[in-house]
């Protein structure tokens, strides 16, 4: 018999009550229990960054975070970036303009990390952007375009 715990999670501004086993990760709660499949499951070991989300404004790897750890905190996923008028977040727009995705699988995690990179002030140079974004892997090799997109979004934000 498996025990379940009722968790109250705030995801993209909406409250959710979920009955989950204590060992369920935030990634699996998002994808399997809430249908928020924008956050990708890549390596499931915290090495690729595809599952990057924000918890109380900090980037975290959802595959290494238990859902219970996010209770009482604000979780933002790629789905939560749309503005009320349906406009793209400036980082999403920069990724489109700079052709910063190829297969697109890593793109949600890249965008979530890019937002944190800019917000935390780590986008002052291409080297700094590359260092901050090094935890997000792109198997297609779109790194120069990703750096250009982060730089463009950072310039627009300043």
TIRODREN-883396 format. One record per residue (C-alpha): x, y, z; residue in three letters; residue number from 0. Coordinates in nm, 4 decimals. Layout:
residues N
<rec <X Y Z> "Ala" NUM>
...
end
This chain:
residues 158
<rec <0.0000 0.0000 0.0000> "Unk" 0>
<rec <0.1333 0.3392 -0.0988> "Unk" 1>
<rec <0.0654 0.6450 0.1124> "Unk" 2>
<rec <-0.0378 0.9703 -0.0469> "Unk" 3>
<rec <-0.0105 1.3214 0.0811> "Unk" 4>
<rec <-0.2310 1.6085 -0.0223> "Unk" 5>
<rec <-0.0202 1.8958 -0.1488> "Unk" 6>
<rec <-0.1301 2.2461 -0.2349> "Unk" 7>
<rec <0.0790 2.3803 -0.5188> "Unk" 8>
<rec <0.0642 2.7231 -0.6779> "Unk" 9>
<rec <0.1503 2.6745 -1.0439> "Unk" 10>
<rec <0.1486 2.9689 -1.2840> "Unk" 11>
<rec <-0.0798 3.1636 -1.0522> "Unk" 12>
<rec <-0.3366 2.8850 -1.0093> "Unk" 13>
<rec <-0.3830 2.6777 -0.6958> "Unk" 14>
<rec <-0.3889 2.2988 -0.7254> "Unk" 15>
<rec <-0.4593 2.0317 -0.4624> "Unk" 16>
<rec <-0.2954 1.7009 -0.5502> "Unk" 17>
<rec <-0.2867 1.3676 -0.3672> "Unk" 18>
<rec <0.0648 1.2404 -0.4410> "Unk" 19>
<rec <0.3117 0.9911 -0.3062> "Unk" 20>
<rec <0.5809 1.1791 -0.1121> "Unk" 21>
<rec <0.8498 1.0714 -0.3590> "Unk" 22>
<rec <0.6840 1.2315 -0.6652> "Unk" 23>
<rec <0.9101 1.4916 -0.8233> "Unk" 24>
<rec <0.7913 1.8358 -0.9190> "Unk" 25>
<rec <0.8566 1.7419 -1.2812> "Unk" 26>
<rec <0.6278 1.4395 -1.2661> "Unk" 27>
<rec <0.3624 1.6359 -1.0762> "Unk" 28>
<rec <0.3648 1.9006 -1.3495> "Unk" 29>
<rec <0.3660 1.6640 -1.6450> "Unk" 30>
<rec <0.1763 1.3564 -1.5257> "Unk" 31>
<rec <-0.0695 1.5031 -1.2756> "Unk" 32>
<rec <-0.1376 1.8532 -1.4096> "Unk" 33>
<rec <-0.0842 1.8026 -1.7840> "Unk" 34>
<rec <0.1723 2.0827 -1.8031> "Unk" 35>
<rec <0.3986 1.9143 -2.0573> "Unk" 36>
<rec <0.5931 2.2256 -2.1580> "Unk" 37>
<rec <0.8539 2.1381 -1.8967> "Unk" 38>
<rec <1.0551 1.8591 -2.0567> "Unk" 39>
<rec <1.1910 1.5410 -1.9060> "Unk" 40>
<rec <1.5401 1.5036 -2.0442> "Unk" 41>
<rec <1.7993 1.3093 -1.8496> "Unk" 42>
<rec <1.5906 1.2875 -1.5273> "Unk" 43>
<rec <1.9217 1.3188 -1.3364> "Unk" 44>
<rec <1.9706 1.6952 -1.3204> "Unk" 45>
<rec <2.2350 1.7099 -1.5889> "Unk" 46>
<rec <2.0596 1.8541 -1.8949> "Unk" 47>
<rec <1.8431 2.1407 -1.7641> "Unk" 48>
<rec <1.5422 2.0534 -1.9826> "Unk" 49>
<rec <1.3182 2.0521 -1.6743> "Unk" 50>
<rec <1.4146 2.3995 -1.5480> "Unk" 51>
<rec <1.1310 2.5904 -1.3796> "Unk" 52>
<rec <1.1188 2.8788 -1.1332> "Unk" 53>
<rec <1.0229 2.8301 -0.7685> "Unk" 54>
<rec <0.9690 3.1624 -0.5924> "Unk" 55>
<rec <1.1631 3.3234 -0.8769> "Unk" 56>
<rec <1.4695 3.0975 -0.8483> "Unk" 57>
<rec <1.5524 2.8490 -1.1220> "Unk" 58>
<rec <1.5404 2.4872 -1.0104> "Unk" 59>
<rec <1.5647 2.1513 -1.1800> "Unk" 60>
<rec <1.2185 2.0017 -1.1444> "Unk" 61>
<rec <1.3517 1.6457 -1.1823> "Unk" 62>
<rec <1.5590 1.6881 -0.8652> "Unk" 63>
<rec <1.2905 1.8687 -0.6646> "Unk" 64>
<rec <1.0174 1.6840 -0.4810> "Unk" 65>
<rec <0.6712 1.8243 -0.5363> "Unk" 66>
<rec <0.6359 1.8521 -0.1580> "Unk" 67>
<rec <0.9321 2.0918 -0.1507> "Unk" 68>
<rec <0.7366 2.3351 -0.3682> "Unk" 69>
<rec <0.4306 2.3491 -0.1418> "Unk" 70>
<rec <0.3607 2.7058 -0.0355> "Unk" 71>
<rec <0.5867 2.8503 -0.3050> "Unk" 72>
<rec <0.5067 2.9996 -0.6441> "Unk" 73>
<rec <0.6044 2.7694 -0.9304> "Unk" 74>
<rec <0.6358 2.9140 -1.2798> "Unk" 75>
<rec <0.6654 2.6929 -1.5851> "Unk" 76>
<rec <0.7073 2.7826 -1.9509> "Unk" 77>
<rec <0.3267 2.7834 -1.9787> "Unk" 78>
<rec <0.3141 3.0593 -1.7177> "Unk" 79>
<rec <0.5153 3.3081 -1.9217> "Unk" 80>
<rec <0.2401 3.4207 -2.1554> "Unk" 81>
<rec <0.1186 3.7666 -2.0815> "Unk" 82>
<rec <-0.2566 3.8279 -2.0449> "Unk" 83>
<rec <-0.2854 3.9705 -2.3959> "Unk" 84>
<rec <-0.1282 3.6540 -2.5369> "Unk" 85>
<rec <0.2044 3.8214 -2.6128> "Unk" 86>
<rec <0.5247 3.6246 -2.5780> "Unk" 87>
<rec <0.7627 3.6948 -2.2925> "Unk" 88>
<rec <1.0534 3.9102 -2.4247> "Unk" 89>
<rec <1.2926 3.6139 -2.3886> "Unk" 90>
<rec <1.0586 3.3912 -2.5901> "Unk" 91>
<rec <1.0377 3.6599 -2.8596> "Unk" 92>
<rec <1.4194 3.6915 -2.8639> "Unk" 93>
<rec <1.4555 3.3132 -2.9042> "Unk" 94>
<rec <1.2273 3.3301 -3.2091> "Unk" 95>
<rec <1.4053 3.6320 -3.3583> "Unk" 96>
<rec <1.7528 3.4806 -3.3080> "Unk" 97>
<rec <1.6504 3.1307 -3.4251> "Unk" 98>
<rec <1.7718 2.9994 -3.0893> "Unk" 99>
<rec <1.6078 2.6618 -3.1165> "Unk" 100>
<rec <1.6351 2.3767 -3.3577> "Unk" 101>
<rec <1.4490 2.0665 -3.2455> "Unk" 102>
<rec <1.3017 2.2755 -2.9614> "Unk" 103>
<rec <1.3195 2.0076 -2.6955> "Unk" 104>
<rec <1.5544 2.2016 -2.4680> "Unk" 105>
<rec <1.3939 2.5384 -2.5446> "Unk" 106>
<rec <1.1571 2.5611 -2.2436> "Unk" 107>
<rec <1.4414 2.4920 -1.9999> "Unk" 108>
<rec <1.6737 2.7260 -2.1882> "Unk" 109>
<rec <1.4165 3.0056 -2.1738> "Unk" 110>
<rec <1.3507 2.9574 -1.8020> "Unk" 111>
<rec <1.7267 2.9686 -1.7329> "Unk" 112>
<rec <1.7701 3.2692 -1.9634> "Unk" 113>
<rec <1.5072 3.4640 -1.7695> "Unk" 114>
<rec <1.6883 3.3857 -1.4439> "Unk" 115>
<rec <2.0235 3.4732 -1.6057> "Unk" 116>
<rec <1.8983 3.8192 -1.6993> "Unk" 117>
<rec <1.7074 3.8779 -1.3743> "Unk" 118>
<rec <2.0113 3.7818 -1.1638> "Unk" 119>
<rec <2.2435 4.0107 -1.3631> "Unk" 120>
<rec <2.4555 3.7425 -1.5301> "Unk" 121>
<rec <2.4043 3.8632 -1.8886> "Unk" 122>
<rec <2.6671 4.1382 -1.9021> "Unk" 123>
<rec <2.8821 3.9550 -2.1596> "Unk" 124>
<rec <2.8627 3.6542 -2.3894> "Unk" 125>
<rec <3.1128 3.4694 -2.1690> "Unk" 126>
<rec <2.9007 3.5363 -1.8612> "Unk" 127>
<rec <2.5864 3.4185 -2.0437> "Unk" 128>
<rec <2.7616 3.0999 -2.1572> "Unk" 129>
<rec <2.8822 3.0297 -1.8024> "Unk" 130>
<rec <2.5379 3.0820 -1.6474> "Unk" 131>
<rec <2.3619 2.8803 -1.9166> "Unk" 132>
<rec <2.6128 2.5931 -1.9043> "Unk" 133>
<rec <2.3717 2.3764 -1.7043> "Unk" 134>
<rec <2.1324 2.3660 -1.9994> "Unk" 135>
<rec <2.2350 2.1343 -2.2797> "Unk" 136>
<rec <2.1257 2.1621 -2.6433> "Unk" 137>
<rec <2.1876 1.8496 -2.8445> "Unk" 138>
<rec <2.1393 2.0441 -3.1699> "Unk" 139>
<rec <2.4206 2.2884 -3.0889> "Unk" 140>
<rec <2.2199 2.6099 -3.1111> "Unk" 141>
<rec <2.4397 2.7690 -2.8443> "Unk" 142>
<rec <2.5518 3.0768 -3.0467> "Unk" 143>
<rec <2.1872 3.1596 -3.1213> "Unk" 144>
<rec <2.0857 3.1019 -2.7595> "Unk" 145>
<rec <2.3573 3.3411 -2.6384> "Unk" 146>
<rec <2.2455 3.5978 -2.8984> "Unk" 147>
<rec <1.8845 3.5641 -2.7791> "Unk" 148>
<rec <1.9797 3.6085 -2.4138> "Unk" 149>
<rec <2.1945 3.9105 -2.5040> "Unk" 150>
<rec <1.9097 4.0642 -2.7081> "Unk" 151>
<rec <1.6548 4.0117 -2.4290> "Unk" 152>
<rec <1.8976 4.1498 -2.1693> "Unk" 153>
<rec <1.9577 4.4617 -2.3819> "Unk" 154>
<rec <1.5831 4.5126 -2.4175> "Unk" 155>
<rec <1.5363 4.4777 -2.0402> "Unk" 156>
<rec <1.8010 4.7387 -1.9526> "Unk" 157>
end
